[in-house]
């Protein structure tokens, strides 16, 4: 299914890195498709047909976007506004096989500023993934992805101890994963390995060196689910991690080992609600003696409410340990909560709104950050090839403490058009 649906803020929701289609699960106790959200609902008249090529289908797409931003450097005073242009060509290739699956993806993002050319940048992604169906209820999926990305000026990790960097921070991110699933009637067991490699680009000035952020993150974990009914399952989960920094400078070496263990439930129990909730314990231990362990309560969850078939309301939240770039802090505890609503005004006209609030508590330094984000998007699907999108986004960051970061507000209005074939 290729819907002409996207968020103008990201210029693409439907056509992202291709995910291997799930193996057939007819009769499974773990299907959660009783309810269908507004974004998931099939719209045959607005789905790309793709281009057939043997046992594969190609889905080309290009998005053109213009953004008006009133604070491109994310500063508290003397804000600079600009008009930003983006062009995003993409192509996804997916297999049409009855068993197993294979997919490829390639995409770019050319970003140009009207008045501040030093902010111009390019991004790109290439990826591949596949699924091997071993037997009914058993499969193995694997994926690999290479990206050249640009860190937004508004990102909590943007900048350096010396302040804002002379130019946008770019980095290469290589990710890979291996997931195995086996279902035994009421029991489903999942094991996975994930690897992330970050390589930040030198700013050319020692004061703004980003290479101290280069690192590898390796995750390994397992999850066991038990279906207490066809629409509800309880589970236990355990995920370990090892993070190795490349730097030889002790002050920036945040190499660590950690884990998250939890219990939870996923459900789709009525015509009104479905979700996945997990609570547990998390801990991160650092190799450098000066950095103390970070531990505490962990939670992650999402709920979807379906008051009508034309409206979907979502609530999500999390409490996790994240990497820090602040001097003296090994990491921080991130607390996030958000809500969203999608409404189908007409079959081809969708209205969406999102709100989120986050609070970050840094370890071993006097700094707390609060972030409020509001957005609204209107989507108009002309036909299966053309879609129009308009988004407004508001971001407010408040940083407090002796080692606080920048506090600022940022407003964006984004209009885009997507063409797919």
C-alpha positions as CSV (number, residue, x, y, z in Angstrom):
1,X,0.0,0.0,0.0
2,X,1.4,3.3,-1.1
3,X,-0.6,6.2,0.2
4,X,0.0,9.8,-0.8
5,X,0.1,10.8,2.9
6,X,2.9,12.6,4.6
7,X,3.6,15.2,7.3
8,X,4.9,18.4,5.7
9,X,7.3,18.7,8.6
10,X,9.0,15.5,7.5
11,X,7.7,15.5,4.0
12,X,7.2,11.8,4.1
13,X,5.3,9.3,6.3
14,X,4.1,6.7,3.8
15,X,7.3,6.4,1.8
16,X,10.0,5.8,4.4
17,X,12.7,3.2,4.6
18,X,10.9,0.0,3.4
19,X,10.0,-2.4,6.1
20,X,9.7,-6.1,5.3
21,X,6.1,-7.1,5.2
22,X,5.1,-9.3,8.1
23,X,4.8,-13.0,7.6
24,X,1.3,-14.3,7.3
25,X,-0.3,-14.5,10.8
26,X,-3.7,-15.8,10.1
27,X,-5.1,-17.2,13.4
28,X,-2.4,-15.6,15.4
29,X,-3.1,-14.6,19.0
30,X,-0.9,-11.5,18.6
31,X,-2.7,-9.7,15.7
32,X,-3.7,-6.2,16.8
33,X,-5.8,-5.1,13.8
34,X,-9.3,-5.0,15.2
35,X,-9.1,-1.2,15.0
36,X,-7.7,0.8,12.1
37,X,-6.4,4.3,12.6
38,X,-7.1,7.2,10.3
39,X,-3.5,7.0,9.0
40,X,-3.6,3.3,8.5
41,X,-7.0,3.1,6.7
42,X,-6.7,2.0,3.1
43,X,-7.6,4.5,0.4
44,X,-7.3,2.7,-2.9
45,X,-8.0,5.8,-5.0
46,X,-4.9,7.5,-3.4
47,X,-2.4,4.7,-3.4
48,X,0.5,4.6,-5.8
49,X,0.4,1.7,-8.2
50,X,4.1,1.5,-8.6
51,X,6.1,0.3,-11.5
52,X,6.3,-3.5,-12.0
53,X,9.8,-5.0,-12.6
54,X,9.6,-8.8,-12.5
55,X,8.9,-10.0,-9.0
56,X,9.4,-6.4,-7.6
57,X,7.5,-3.2,-7.6
58,X,9.3,0.2,-7.7
59,X,7.7,3.2,-6.0
60,X,9.3,6.5,-7.1
61,X,8.5,9.7,-5.2
62,X,9.6,13.3,-5.1
63,X,8.6,16.0,-2.5
64,X,9.2,19.7,-2.9
65,X,8.9,21.8,0.3
66,X,9.2,25.4,1.3
67,X,9.5,26.4,5.0
68,X,9.4,29.8,6.7
69,X,11.3,29.7,9.9
70,X,11.5,32.7,12.3
71,X,14.6,31.5,14.3
72,X,16.9,29.4,12.2
73,X,19.8,29.4,14.7
74,X,17.6,28.6,17.7
75,X,18.7,31.6,19.8
76,X,17.1,33.6,22.6
77,X,17.6,37.1,21.1
78,X,18.4,38.6,17.7
79,X,16.6,35.8,15.9
80,X,17.2,35.3,12.2
81,X,14.4,34.3,9.9
82,X,14.7,32.7,6.5
83,X,12.9,30.8,3.8
84,X,14.2,27.2,3.4
85,X,13.7,25.1,0.3
86,X,13.9,21.3,0.2
87,X,13.7,18.7,-2.6
88,X,13.5,15.1,-1.6
89,X,13.7,12.4,-4.4
90,X,13.1,8.8,-3.3
91,X,12.6,5.4,-4.6
92,X,11.5,2.2,-2.8
93,X,11.7,-1.3,-4.2
94,X,9.6,-4.1,-2.7
95,X,9.3,-7.7,-3.6
96,X,5.9,-9.2,-4.5
97,X,6.7,-12.7,-3.3
98,X,4.1,-14.9,-1.6
99,X,6.9,-16.0,0.9
100,X,9.9,-14.2,2.1
101,X,10.4,-10.5,1.4
102,X,13.1,-8.1,0.2
103,X,13.2,-4.3,-0.1
104,X,15.6,-1.5,-1.1
105,X,15.4,2.2,-0.5
106,X,17.3,5.3,-1.7
107,X,16.5,8.9,-1.0
108,X,18.0,12.3,-0.7
109,X,17.2,15.7,0.8
110,X,18.6,18.9,-0.8
111,X,18.3,21.8,1.6
112,X,18.8,25.4,0.5
113,X,18.4,28.7,2.5
114,X,17.4,31.8,0.7
115,X,19.5,34.3,2.7
116,X,21.9,32.2,4.8
117,X,23.8,29.9,2.4
118,X,26.2,28.7,5.1
119,X,23.3,26.6,6.4
120,X,22.8,24.8,3.1
121,X,23.3,21.0,3.3
122,X,22.4,17.7,1.7
123,X,21.2,14.4,3.3
124,X,20.8,10.9,1.8
125,X,19.8,7.4,2.8
126,X,20.4,4.0,1.3
127,X,18.9,0.9,2.9
128,X,18.1,-2.8,2.4
129,X,16.0,-5.2,4.4
130,X,14.5,-8.7,4.1
131,X,12.6,-11.4,5.8
132,X,13.1,-15.2,5.7
133,X,10.0,-17.2,6.4
134,X,11.2,-20.4,8.1
135,X,7.9,-21.9,9.1
136,X,4.4,-20.8,10.1
137,X,4.9,-18.4,13.0
138,X,8.7,-18.3,12.6
139,X,10.8,-15.8,10.6
140,X,14.0,-13.9,10.6
141,X,14.3,-10.3,9.5
142,X,17.5,-8.3,8.8
143,X,18.1,-4.7,7.7
144,X,21.0,-2.4,7.1
145,X,21.0,1.4,6.5
146,X,23.5,4.1,5.8
147,X,22.6,7.8,6.2
148,X,24.3,11.2,5.9
149,X,22.2,13.4,8.3
150,X,22.2,17.0,9.5
151,X,21.5,17.8,13.2
152,X,18.8,20.4,13.5
153,X,19.9,23.6,15.2
154,X,16.9,23.1,17.6
155,X,18.1,19.6,18.6
156,X,18.9,19.2,22.3
157,X,22.4,17.9,21.4
158,X,23.1,20.6,18.8
159,X,26.1,23.0,19.3
160,X,29.1,22.4,21.5
161,X,30.5,23.5,24.9
162,X,31.8,26.6,23.1
163,X,28.3,27.5,21.8
164,X,26.6,27.3,18.4
165,X,28.8,25.7,15.7
166,X,29.9,27.7,12.7
167,X,27.9,25.5,10.4
168,X,25.3,22.7,10.8
169,X,26.6,19.5,12.3
170,X,26.6,16.6,9.9
171,X,27.2,13.0,10.7
172,X,27.1,9.5,9.2
173,X,24.8,6.9,10.8
174,X,25.1,3.2,10.0
175,X,22.4,1.0,11.5
176,X,21.8,-2.7,11.2
177,X,19.4,-5.1,12.9
178,X,18.7,-8.8,13.1
179,X,15.4,-10.0,14.5
180,X,14.1,-13.6,15.1
181,X,10.5,-14.4,16.0
182,X,8.9,-17.8,16.9
183,X,5.3,-18.2,17.9
184,X,4.1,-21.2,19.9
185,X,0.3,-20.9,19.9
186,X,-0.1,-18.6,23.0
187,X,3.6,-17.9,23.4
188,X,5.7,-15.7,21.2
189,X,9.4,-15.2,21.7
190,X,11.4,-12.5,20.0
191,X,15.2,-11.9,20.0
192,X,17.0,-9.0,18.4
193,X,20.4,-7.4,17.8
194,X,20.8,-3.8,16.8
195,X,24.0,-1.9,16.0
196,X,24.4,1.9,15.5
197,X,27.6,3.6,14.4
198,X,27.8,7.4,14.7
199,X,30.6,9.4,12.8
200,X,30.4,13.2,13.2
201,X,32.0,15.5,10.7
202,X,34.8,17.8,11.8
203,X,33.8,21.5,11.9
204,X,37.4,22.5,11.0
205,X,37.8,24.5,14.2
206,X,39.3,22.8,17.4
207,X,36.9,24.8,19.6
208,X,33.9,23.2,17.8
209,X,35.3,19.7,17.4
210,X,32.5,17.1,17.1
211,X,34.7,14.0,16.8
212,X,34.4,13.4,20.5
213,X,30.8,12.3,19.8
214,X,31.9,9.4,17.5
215,X,30.7,6.1,19.0
216,X,29.2,2.7,18.5
217,X,26.0,1.5,20.2
218,X,25.2,-2.2,20.4
219,X,21.9,-3.5,21.7
220,X,20.8,-7.0,22.4
221,X,17.6,-8.2,23.9
222,X,14.7,-10.7,24.1
223,X,11.0,-10.5,24.7
224,X,8.5,-13.3,25.7
225,X,4.8,-12.6,25.2
226,X,1.9,-14.7,26.5
227,X,-1.6,-14.3,24.9
228,X,-4.1,-14.4,27.7
229,X,-6.8,-13.9,25.0
230,X,-6.8,-13.4,21.3
231,X,-6.7,-9.6,21.8
232,X,-4.5,-9.2,24.9
233,X,-0.9,-10.4,25.7
234,X,1.4,-9.8,28.6
235,X,5.1,-9.9,28.3
236,X,8.6,-9.6,29.9
237,X,11.4,-7.8,28.1
238,X,15.1,-7.4,28.7
239,X,17.5,-5.2,26.5
240,X,21.2,-4.7,27.2
241,X,23.5,-2.2,25.5
242,X,27.2,-1.4,25.2
243,X,28.3,2.1,24.0
244,X,31.9,2.7,23.0
245,X,33.2,6.2,22.3
246,X,36.2,6.6,19.9
247,X,37.7,9.6,21.7
248,X,41.0,9.4,23.6
249,X,40.1,12.5,25.7
250,X,38.9,11.2,29.1
251,X,36.6,14.2,29.7
252,X,34.5,13.2,26.7
253,X,34.6,9.4,27.0
254,X,31.1,8.3,27.9
255,X,31.6,4.6,27.1
256,X,29.1,2.6,29.1
257,X,27.1,-0.6,29.6
258,X,23.5,-0.7,30.5
259,X,20.2,-2.5,30.5
260,X,16.4,-2.1,30.6
261,X,14.2,-4.8,32.0
262,X,10.4,-4.5,32.1
263,X,7.0,-6.0,32.1
264,X,4.1,-4.9,30.0
265,X,1.0,-5.7,28.0
266,X,-0.3,-5.0,24.4
267,X,-4.0,-5.1,23.6
268,X,-6.8,-4.3,21.2
269,X,-9.6,-5.1,23.5
270,X,-12.7,-3.3,22.0
271,X,-13.8,-1.2,19.2
272,X,-12.5,1.8,21.2
273,X,-8.9,1.3,22.3
274,X,-5.6,-0.4,21.7
275,X,-2.2,0.1,23.1
276,X,1.1,-1.2,24.4
277,X,2.4,-0.3,27.9
278,X,5.6,-1.2,29.6
279,X,7.2,-0.3,33.0
280,X,10.5,-1.5,34.4
281,X,14.0,-0.5,35.6
282,X,16.9,1.0,33.7
283,X,20.6,1.4,34.5
284,X,23.6,2.8,32.7
285,X,27.1,2.3,34.1
286,X,30.0,4.3,32.8
287,X,33.6,3.2,32.3
288,X,35.1,6.6,33.5
289,X,35.2,6.7,37.3
290,X,34.2,10.3,37.5
291,X,30.8,9.5,35.9
292,X,28.3,7.9,38.3
293,X,25.7,5.4,37.3
294,X,22.3,6.6,36.1
295,X,19.4,4.4,37.1
296,X,15.7,4.5,37.9
297,X,12.2,3.8,36.8
298,X,11.7,3.2,33.1
299,X,8.5,3.4,31.1
300,X,7.3,3.5,27.5
301,X,3.8,3.3,26.2
302,X,1.2,4.4,23.7
303,X,-2.6,4.3,23.6
304,X,-5.0,4.8,20.7
305,X,-8.6,5.7,21.2
306,X,-11.1,5.4,18.4
307,X,-14.2,7.6,19.3
308,X,-15.4,7.2,15.7
309,X,-14.1,5.6,12.6
310,X,-13.2,9.0,11.3
311,X,-11.1,10.1,14.3
312,X,-8.1,8.6,16.1
313,X,-6.7,10.0,19.3
314,X,-3.3,8.9,20.5
315,X,-1.4,9.3,23.8
316,X,2.3,8.3,24.3
317,X,5.0,8.7,26.9
318,X,8.4,7.5,27.9
319,X,11.2,7.7,30.5
320,X,14.6,6.8,29.2
321,X,18.3,7.4,29.6
322,X,19.9,9.4,26.8
323,X,23.4,10.4,25.7
324,X,24.7,13.9,26.7
325,X,27.0,16.4,25.0
326,X,27.0,18.7,28.0
327,X,30.4,19.0,29.8
328,X,30.5,17.0,33.0
329,X,27.3,15.1,32.4
330,X,27.5,11.4,31.4
331,X,23.8,11.4,30.3
332,X,20.4,12.6,31.2
333,X,17.0,11.1,32.0
334,X,14.4,12.1,29.4
335,X,10.8,12.3,30.4
336,X,8.3,12.6,27.4
337,X,4.6,12.8,27.1
338,X,2.6,13.5,24.0
339,X,-0.9,13.5,22.4
340,X,-2.2,13.5,18.8
341,X,-5.4,13.6,17.0
342,X,-6.2,12.6,13.3
343,X,-9.5,13.4,11.7
344,X,-10.7,12.4,8.3
345,X,-12.7,15.4,7.2
346,X,-13.2,13.7,3.8
347,X,-11.8,10.6,2.3
348,X,-9.0,12.7,0.8
349,X,-8.8,15.5,3.4
350,X,-7.1,14.9,6.7
351,X,-6.5,17.2,9.7
352,X,-3.9,16.3,12.3
353,X,-2.6,18.0,15.5
354,X,0.2,17.0,17.9
355,X,1.3,18.2,21.3
356,X,4.3,17.0,23.4
357,X,6.1,18.1,26.5
358,X,9.5,16.9,27.6
359,X,11.7,17.4,30.6
360,X,15.4,16.4,30.7
361,X,17.2,16.0,34.0
362,X,21.0,16.0,33.6
363,X,23.2,13.9,35.8
364,X,26.0,15.4,37.9
365,X,25.5,19.0,36.6
366,X,23.1,21.8,37.3
367,X,20.9,21.7,34.2
368,X,17.3,20.9,33.4
369,X,15.6,21.4,30.0
370,X,11.9,21.7,29.2
371,X,10.6,21.4,25.7
372,X,7.1,22.1,24.4
373,X,6.1,21.2,20.9
374,X,2.9,21.9,19.1
375,X,2.0,21.2,15.5
376,X,-1.0,21.0,13.1
377,X,-1.1,19.6,9.6
378,X,-3.7,19.7,6.8
379,X,-3.4,17.0,4.1
380,X,-5.2,17.2,0.8
381,X,-4.9,14.2,-1.5
382,X,-5.7,15.3,-5.1
383,X,-5.4,11.8,-6.6
384,X,-3.1,8.8,-6.3
385,X,-0.2,10.8,-7.7
386,X,-0.4,14.2,-6.0
387,X,-0.8,15.3,-2.4
388,X,-0.6,18.8,-0.8
389,X,0.4,19.4,2.8
390,X,0.5,22.4,5.1
391,X,2.0,22.3,8.6
392,X,2.6,24.8,11.4
393,X,5.1,23.9,14.1
394,X,5.9,25.7,17.4
395,X,8.8,24.7,19.6
396,X,9.8,26.3,23.0
397,X,12.9,25.3,24.9
398,X,13.5,26.4,28.5
399,X,16.9,25.5,30.0
400,X,17.7,26.3,33.6
401,X,20.6,25.8,36.0
402,X,24.2,27.0,36.3
403,X,25.2,25.0,33.1
404,X,22.0,25.6,31.2
405,X,21.8,25.6,27.4
406,X,20.0,28.1,25.2
407,X,16.4,29.0,25.8
408,X,14.4,29.9,22.6
409,X,11.2,29.7,20.7
410,X,10.9,28.6,17.1
411,X,8.0,28.9,14.7
412,X,7.8,27.2,11.3
413,X,5.2,27.2,8.5
414,X,5.8,24.4,5.9
415,X,4.1,23.8,2.6
416,X,4.9,20.8,0.4
417,X,3.7,18.9,-2.6
418,X,4.4,15.2,-3.1
419,X,4.4,13.3,-6.4
420,X,4.4,9.6,-6.5
421,X,4.1,7.1,-9.3
